[in-house]
Amino acid sequence: MATAAEPGTDLVANSPNAGAVVAAGQAPANSSMMPVVSSDGISLPKVTEILAQPAVRKAMPAIITLLTIVVFLIAYSLAKEPPYRSLYPGLSEADRQAAFEALANAEFDVKINSETGDLTISDERYHEARIFLASRGLPKEGSAGGMGSLSEDASMTTSQFMEQVRYISAMEQELARSVEQIASIQSARVHLAAPKQSVFVRNRTPAKASVVVSPFPGRIISHSQVEAIIHMVSSSVPYLATDDVVVVDKRGKLLTDANKASSNRLNSGQMEHQQSIEETYRSRIDALLASVVGADNVRSEVDVSMDFTETEATYEEYDTNGKGVVPRSEILTSDSN
């Protein structure tokens, strides 16, 4: 039932629900100014009220700066290329070409460093690429590692002990490659025992080395080649004498026998003297037996072992032939009146 209202009064309508009263003459002019009510009936603050607070206004520049930095970092991470690592530093040209073709055919994202020329691969597939090349027998010359690997995984937090271990390992690989350059040697492995040296000369510990060599099938390693390996290794490592280098083949045979090594260390003058002595004895034997059995029926070989050990002694003698002490200096002074 509708009722007429007097002028200046509001028209009120009763709803079926008790307590729900709507003022028809006071409709909200702006719905955005109404408070936000949650499902539990709790009134939540509006965004404009939050932004109008003094603390929020003071922190607004910092918030905008932080959001700008976050957006910039996200955009930079999306636009930046993945990090690349050098696959095998120091590869030969032939192995580099073969490795590049194998990786490209296997759909690896391989690139060539314009500065060093090394093959680089993304960090995510680095180990996968190394295993793939190993399955293809690459690199064939075993050029991985060495001094070029010292720049890999370099960090300011690396301890001095780890740096020393990496340096010795790189030296072993470099020496092994040098030994493999000998024509009759198929593969080689070098082990160095180089302790940390003291600043005092009398407390220094000499270094030691062992070399394991594997010749090509059907070839042997001569004593001159063994001697060359010994001198090359001893000359490459500080405080390493030739007597402290041991060479062993893959069958476990010691190639640096003490007696053979001493004969191989003769210089050219000593070798010529030894050969002249052997030739003298051989000619005497031939002349002695030729008169008995005939010159064409005599063949002799002489092997002479000579000891070229030298001893140096320095002394000064002041009393010669028991004549008393000989003066080292004499000064004559004369006075005239």
Backbone hydrogen bonds in HBPLUS format (Angstrom, degrees):
<---DONOR---> <-ACCEPTOR-->    atom                        ^
c    i                          cat <-CA-CA->   ^        H-A-AA   ^      H-
h    n   atom  resd res      DA  || num        DHA   H-A  angle D-A-AA Bond
n    s   type  num  typ     dist DA aas  dist angle  dist       angle   num
A0009-THR N   A0006-GLU O   3.19 MM   3  5.75 152.7  2.27 139.7 138.4     1
A0020-ALA N   A0017-ASN O   3.42 MM   3  5.85 165.1  2.44 125.4 125.3     2
A0026-GLN N   A0023-ALA O   3.43 MM   3  5.54 163.6  2.46 103.8 108.5     3
A0033-MET N   A0030-ASN O   3.41 MM   3  5.88 157.5  2.46 109.4 115.1     4
A0034-MET N   A0031-SER O   3.24 MM   3  5.55 162.7  2.27 108.7 112.8     5
A0044-LEU N   A0036-VAL O   2.72 MM   8  5.33 164.0  1.74 163.2 168.0     6
A0038-SER N   A0042-ILE O   2.99 MM   4  5.41 173.1  1.99 147.3 149.1     7
A0041-GLY N   A0038-SER O   3.08 MM   3  5.31 161.5  2.11 109.6 113.5     8
A0050-ILE N   A0046-LYS O   3.08 MM   4  6.43 148.9  2.18 143.6 152.0     9
A0051-LEU N   A0047-VAL O   2.92 MM   4  6.19 165.3  1.94 155.6 159.0    10
A0052-ALA N   A0048-THR O   3.00 MM   4  6.02 130.3  2.25 133.0 145.5    11
A0053-GLN N   A0050-ILE O   3.22 MM   3  5.57 163.6  2.25 108.9 113.9    12
A0057-ARG N   A0053-GLN O   3.09 MM   4  6.38 155.9  2.15 150.9 158.1    13
A0058-LYS N   A0054-PRO O   3.02 MM   4  6.28 153.4  2.09 149.5 155.9    14
A0059-ALA N   A0055-ALA O   3.09 MM   4  6.31 151.4  2.18 142.9 150.4    15
A0060-MET N   A0056-VAL O   2.94 MM   4  5.88 115.1  2.37 140.9 156.1    16
A0063-ILE N   A0059-ALA O   2.98 MM   4  6.22 155.6  2.04 155.1 162.9    17
A0064-ILE N   A0060-MET O   2.91 MM   4  6.12 161.7  1.94 156.8 161.3    18
A0065-THR N   A0061-PRO O   2.94 MM   4  6.12 158.0  1.98 145.9 152.2    19
A0066-LEU N   A0062-ALA O   2.91 MM   4  6.09 159.0  1.96 147.2 152.7    20
A0067-LEU N   A0063-ILE O   2.95 MM   4  6.16 162.3  1.98 150.1 154.8    21
A0068-THR N   A0064-ILE O   2.94 MM   4  6.13 151.1  2.03 144.3 152.6    22
A0069-ILE N   A0065-THR O   2.97 MM   4  6.26 155.9  2.03 148.4 154.5    23
A0070-VAL N   A0066-LEU O   2.98 MM   4  6.24 160.5  2.02 150.5 155.8    24
A0071-VAL N   A0067-LEU O   2.98 MM   4  6.15 164.1  2.00 148.3 152.6    25
A0072-PHE N   A0068-THR O   2.92 MM   4  6.11 154.8  1.98 145.4 152.8    26
A0073-LEU N   A0069-ILE O   2.87 MM   4  6.11 160.0  1.91 152.7 157.6    27
A0074-ILE N   A0070-VAL O   2.97 MM   4  6.19 160.0  2.01 151.3 156.7    28
A0075-ALA N   A0071-VAL O   3.00 MM   4  6.19 161.1  2.04 147.0 152.2    29
A0076-TYR N   A0072-PHE O   2.83 MM   4  6.02 152.4  1.91 147.2 155.6    30
A0077-SER N   A0073-LEU O   2.89 MM   4  6.04 160.4  1.93 149.4 154.0    31
A0078-LEU N   A0074-ILE O   3.09 MM   4  6.26 148.0  2.20 142.3 150.7    32
A0079-ALA N   A0075-ALA O   2.99 MM   4  6.13 147.3  2.10 141.4 150.2    33
A0080-LYS N   A0076-TYR O   2.83 MM   4  5.78 139.7  2.00 147.3 156.7    34
A0123-ASP N   A0083-PRO O   2.80 MM  40  5.72 152.8  1.87 163.5 157.7    35
A0085-ARG N   A0121-ILE O   2.81 MM  36  5.52 161.9  1.85 158.4 158.5    36
A0121-ILE N   A0085-ARG O   2.94 MM  36  5.52 153.2  2.01 149.2 153.9    37
A0087-LEU N   A0119-LEU O   2.76 MM  32  5.66 173.3  1.76 159.9 162.2    38
A0096-ARG N   A0092-SER O   2.86 MM   4  5.97 151.7  1.94 148.9 157.9    39
A0097-GLN N   A0093-GLU O   3.02 MM   4  6.18 156.9  2.07 145.8 150.7    40
A0098-ALA N   A0094-ALA O   3.06 MM   4  6.29 164.2  2.09 149.0 153.5    41
A0099-ALA N   A0095-ASP O   2.85 MM   4  5.91 159.1  1.89 146.5 152.5    42
A0100-PHE N   A0096-ARG O   2.94 MM   4  6.04 154.7  2.01 141.9 149.0    43
A0101-GLU N   A0097-GLN O   3.07 MM   4  6.28 164.4  2.10 150.4 153.8    44
A0102-ALA N   A0098-ALA O   3.03 MM   4  6.18 159.0  2.08 145.1 151.3    45
A0103-LEU N   A0099-ALA O   2.99 MM   4  6.10 162.7  2.02 149.3 153.6    46
A0104-ALA N   A0100-PHE O   2.93 MM   4  6.02 157.6  1.98 147.0 153.9    47
A0105-ASN N   A0101-GLU O   2.97 MM   4  6.06 157.7  2.02 146.3 151.9    48
A0106-ALA N   A0102-ALA O   3.15 MM   4  6.27 135.8  2.35 134.5 145.8    49
A0108-PHE N   A0103-LEU O   2.92 MM   5  5.23 163.6  1.95 156.8 155.6    50
A0107-GLU N   A0104-ALA O   3.17 MM   3  5.15 159.2  2.21 106.1 108.3    51
A0110-VAL N   A0108-PHE O   2.90 MM   2  5.55 128.1  2.17 108.2  92.5    52
A0111-LYS N   A0120-THR O   2.96 MM   9  5.22 163.6  1.99 150.3 154.9    53
A0120-THR N   A0111-LYS O   2.78 MM   9  5.22 169.4  1.79 154.3 156.6    54
A0113-ASN N   A0118-ASP O   2.89 MM   5  5.38 174.3  1.89 162.7 163.6    55
A0117-GLY N   A0113-ASN O   2.76 MM   4  4.81 138.0  1.94 130.0 142.1    56
A0125-ARG N   A0122-SER O   3.13 MM   3  5.65 135.6  2.34 111.4 121.6    57
A0129-ALA N   A0125-ARG O   2.95 MM   4  6.03 150.0  2.04 142.3 149.4    58
A0130-ARG N   A0126-TYR O   3.13 MM   4  6.49 153.5  2.21 148.3 155.5    59
A0131-ILE N   A0127-HIS O   3.03 MM   4  6.25 162.4  2.06 149.7 153.9    60
A0132-PHE N   A0128-GLU O   2.95 MM   4  6.11 150.3  2.04 140.9 149.7    61
A0133-LEU N   A0129-ALA O   2.96 MM   4  6.20 158.7  2.00 149.3 153.9    62
A0134-ALA N   A0130-ARG O   2.94 MM   4  6.15 151.8  2.03 144.2 152.5    63
A0135-SER N   A0131-ILE O   3.03 MM   4  6.28 147.2  2.14 143.6 151.4    64
A0136-ARG N   A0133-LEU O   3.06 MM   3  5.02 134.6  2.28  94.6 107.5    65
A0138-LEU N   A0133-LEU O   2.90 MM   5  5.14 168.4  1.91 149.6 147.7    66
A0137-GLY N   A0134-ALA O   3.11 MM   3  5.00 160.6  2.15 101.7 106.5    67
A0149-SER N   A0146-GLY O   3.11 MM   3  5.65 151.6  2.19 111.4 119.0    68
A0150-LEU N   A0147-MET O   3.19 MM   3  5.61 163.9  2.22 111.8 116.8    69
A0152-GLU N   A0149-SER O   3.15 MM   3  5.28 154.2  2.22 103.3 111.1    70
A0158-THR N   A0155-SER O   3.33 MM   3  5.52 167.4  2.35 106.8 109.1    71
A0163-GLU N   A0159-SER O   3.11 MM   4  6.41 154.2  2.18 145.9 153.2    72
A0164-GLN N   A0160-GLN O   3.01 MM   4  6.22 152.7  2.09 144.0 150.8    73
A0165-VAL N   A0161-PHE O   2.95 MM   4  6.24 156.2  2.01 148.7 155.4    74
A0166-ARG N   A0162-MET O   2.95 MM   4  6.12 163.3  1.97 149.7 153.9    75
A0167-TYR N   A0163-GLU O   2.98 MM   4  6.12 150.4  2.07 141.6 150.0    76
A0168-ILE N   A0164-GLN O   2.99 MM   4  6.22 161.8  2.02 150.8 154.8    77
A0169-SER N   A0165-VAL O   2.97 MM   4  6.16 160.3  2.01 149.0 154.8    78
A0170-ALA N   A0166-ARG O   2.95 MM   4  6.12 153.8  2.02 143.0 150.0    79
A0171-MET N   A0167-TYR O   2.95 MM   4  6.21 152.8  2.03 146.4 154.0    80
A0172-GLU N   A0168-ILE O   2.93 MM   4  6.20 155.3  1.99 150.0 156.4    81
A0173-GLN N   A0169-SER O   3.10 MM   4  6.37 158.5  2.15 147.7 152.7    82
A0174-GLU N   A0170-ALA O   3.00 MM   4  6.20 157.7  2.05 147.8 154.0    83
A0175-LEU N   A0171-MET O   2.94 MM   4  6.11 163.1  1.97 152.1 156.4    84
A0176-ALA N   A0172-GLU O   2.94 MM   4  6.09 153.2  2.01 144.2 152.0    85
A0177-ARG N   A0173-GLN O   3.06 MM   4  6.29 153.6  2.13 144.5 150.7    86
A0178-SER N   A0174-GLU O   3.09 MM   4  6.38 153.2  2.16 144.2 151.6    87
A0179-VAL N   A0175-LEU O   2.94 MM   4  6.22 154.6  2.00 149.4 156.0    88
A0180-GLU N   A0176-ALA O   2.99 MM   4  6.20 150.0  2.08 143.6 151.9    89
A0181-GLN N   A0178-SER O   3.20 MM   3  5.35 152.8  2.28 100.4 108.6    90
A0182-ILE N   A0179-VAL O   3.16 MM   3  5.90 168.6  2.17 119.6 123.2    91
A0185-ILE N   A0182-ILE O   3.22 MM   3  5.63 160.9  2.26 115.0 120.8    92
A0216-PHE N   A0184-SER O   3.12 MM  32  5.92 150.8  2.21 138.4 143.1    93
A0186-GLN N   A0214-SER O   2.75 MM  28  5.64 146.3  1.86 142.8 153.4    94
A0187-SER N   A0214-SER O   3.22 MM  27  5.26 156.1  2.28 140.2 146.8    95
A0214-SER N   A0187-SER O   2.89 MM  27  5.26 148.2  1.99 166.0 159.7    96
A0189-ARG N   A0212-VAL O   2.83 MM  23  5.16 143.8  1.96 145.7 156.3    97
A0212-VAL N   A0189-ARG O   2.82 MM  23  5.16 168.7  1.84 157.7 161.5    98
A0191-HIS N   A0210-SER O   2.86 MM  19  5.26 161.1  1.90 161.7 166.0    99
A0210-SER N   A0191-HIS O   2.97 MM  19  5.26 154.4  2.03 148.2 155.4   100
A0193-ALA N   A0208-LYS O   2.82 MM  15  5.12 165.5  1.84 160.2 156.0   101
A0208-LYS N   A0193-ALA O   3.09 MM  15  5.12 156.3  2.15 130.9 138.3   102
A0203-ASN N   A0200-PHE O   3.22 MM   3  5.49 144.7  2.35 103.2 113.0   103
A0204-ARG N   A0201-VAL O   3.29 MM   3  5.47 169.8  2.30 111.2 113.0   104
A0207-ALA N   A0239-TYR O   3.04 MM  32  5.83 158.5  2.09 138.5 143.6   105
A0209-ALA N   A0244-ASP O   3.14 MM  35  6.44 166.6  2.16 158.0 156.1   106
A0246-VAL N   A0209-ALA O   3.04 MM  37  6.42 154.3  2.11 139.7 147.0   107
A0211-VAL N   A0246-VAL O   2.74 MM  35  6.16 154.7  1.81 159.4 168.3   108
A0248-VAL N   A0211-VAL O   2.79 MM  37  6.14 165.2  1.81 169.8 174.8   109
A0213-VAL N   A0248-VAL O   2.91 MM  35  6.35 156.4  1.97 155.3 162.9   110
A0219-ARG N   A0216-PHE O   3.07 MM   3  5.54 156.5  2.13 142.2 139.7   111
A0226-VAL N   A0222-SER O   3.07 MM   4  6.44 152.4  2.15 144.4 152.2   112
A0227-GLU N   A0223-HIS O   2.90 MM   4  6.12 157.8  1.95 146.4 152.3   113
A0228-ALA N   A0224-SER O   2.93 MM   4  6.13 147.4  2.03 138.3 147.4   114
A0229-ILE N   A0225-GLN O   2.93 MM   4  6.21 153.0  2.01 146.9 153.4   115
A0230-ILE N   A0226-VAL O   2.99 MM   4  6.27 157.9  2.04 149.2 155.1   116
A0231-HIS N   A0227-GLU O   3.06 MM   4  6.30 166.7  2.08 151.4 153.9   117
A0232-MET N   A0228-ALA O   2.94 MM   4  6.03 154.1  2.01 145.4 153.1   118
A0233-VAL N   A0229-ILE O   3.00 MM   4  6.13 166.6  2.02 152.4 155.2   119
A0234-SER N   A0230-ILE O   2.99 MM   4  6.10 166.6  2.00 151.2 155.6   120
A0235-SER N   A0231-HIS O   2.96 MM   4  5.90 144.8  2.08 138.3 147.0   121
A0236-SER N   A0233-VAL O   3.15 MM   3  5.21 144.7  2.28  99.6 109.9   122
A0244-ASP N   A0241-ALA O   3.13 MM   3  5.45 151.2  2.22 105.7 114.1   123
A0245-VAL N   A0242-THR O   3.38 MM   3  5.55 160.1  2.42 112.8 111.7   124
A0255-LEU N   A0247-VAL O   2.89 MM   8  5.47 159.4  1.94 154.1 158.5   125
A0249-ASP N   A0253-LYS O   3.14 MM   4  5.54 158.3  2.19 146.0 151.6   126
A0252-GLY N   A0249-ASP O   3.05 MM   3  5.49 164.1  2.07 116.6 120.4   127
A0261-ALA N   A0257-ASP O   2.79 MM   4  5.80 154.0  1.85 149.0 157.3   128
A0262-SER N   A0258-ALA O   3.06 MM   4  6.18 150.8  2.15 141.3 148.0   129
A0263-SER N   A0259-ASN O   3.22 MM   4  6.52 151.1  2.31 141.8 148.8   130
A0264-ASN N   A0260-LYS O   2.92 MM   4  6.14 145.7  2.03 144.4 154.5   131
A0265-ARG N   A0261-ALA O   3.08 MM   4  6.21 128.7  2.36 138.7 150.5   132
A0271-MET N   A0267-ASN O   2.98 MM   4  6.20 156.4  2.04 153.0 160.2   133
A0272-GLU N   A0268-SER O   2.97 MM   4  6.16 159.3  2.01 148.8 153.8   134
A0273-HIS N   A0269-GLY O   3.04 MM   4  6.25 156.9  2.10 145.1 151.4   135
A0274-GLN N   A0270-GLN O   2.94 MM   4  6.13 158.7  1.98 147.0 152.9   136
A0275-GLN N   A0271-MET O   2.89 MM   4  6.10 161.6  1.92 151.9 156.9   137
A0276-SER N   A0272-GLU O   2.96 MM   4  6.13 151.0  2.05 144.6 152.3   138
A0277-ILE N   A0273-HIS O   3.10 MM   4  6.33 153.8  2.17 146.5 152.9   139
A0278-GLU N   A0274-GLN O   3.00 MM   4  6.29 159.9  2.04 149.6 155.2   140
A0279-GLU N   A0275-GLN O   2.90 MM   4  6.07 156.3  1.96 146.0 152.5   141
A0280-THR N   A0276-SER O   2.96 MM   4  6.10 149.5  2.05 141.4 149.5   142
A0281-TYR N   A0277-ILE O   3.08 MM   4  6.37 166.6  2.09 153.8 155.8   143
A0282-ARG N   A0278-GLU O   2.94 MM   4  6.08 154.7  2.01 145.2 153.1   144
A0283-SER N   A0279-GLU O   3.00 MM   4  6.12 159.9  2.04 145.7 150.2   145
A0284-ARG N   A0280-THR O   3.12 MM   4  6.33 153.3  2.20 145.7 153.0   146
A0285-ILE N   A0281-TYR O   3.01 MM   4  6.22 156.9  2.07 147.7 153.5   147
A0286-ASP N   A0282-ARG O   2.97 MM   4  6.21 161.9  2.00 149.5 154.5   148
A0287-ALA N   A0283-SER O   2.95 MM   4  6.08 159.3  1.99 144.9 150.6   149
A0288-LEU N   A0284-ARG O   2.95 MM   4  6.08 146.4  2.07 142.0 151.2   150
A0289-LEU N   A0285-ILE O   3.01 MM   4  6.20 159.4  2.05 153.2 157.4   151
A0290-ALA N   A0286-ASP O   2.88 MM   4  5.70 141.5  2.03 144.8 154.5   152
A0292-VAL N   A0289-LEU O   3.11 MM   3  5.30 146.7  2.22 103.4 113.3   153
A0293-VAL N   A0289-LEU O   3.02 MM   4  6.19 171.7  2.03 172.2 169.5   154
A0294-GLY N   A0290-ALA O   2.86 MM   4  4.43 134.2  2.07 118.7 127.9   155
A0297-ASN N   A0294-GLY O   3.27 MM   3  5.43 153.9  2.34 102.9 110.6   156
A0326-VAL N   A0318-TYR O   2.94 MM   8  5.31 142.3  2.08 134.5 146.2   157
A0323-LYS N   A0320-THR O   3.28 MM   3  6.08 154.5  2.35 120.5 125.1   158
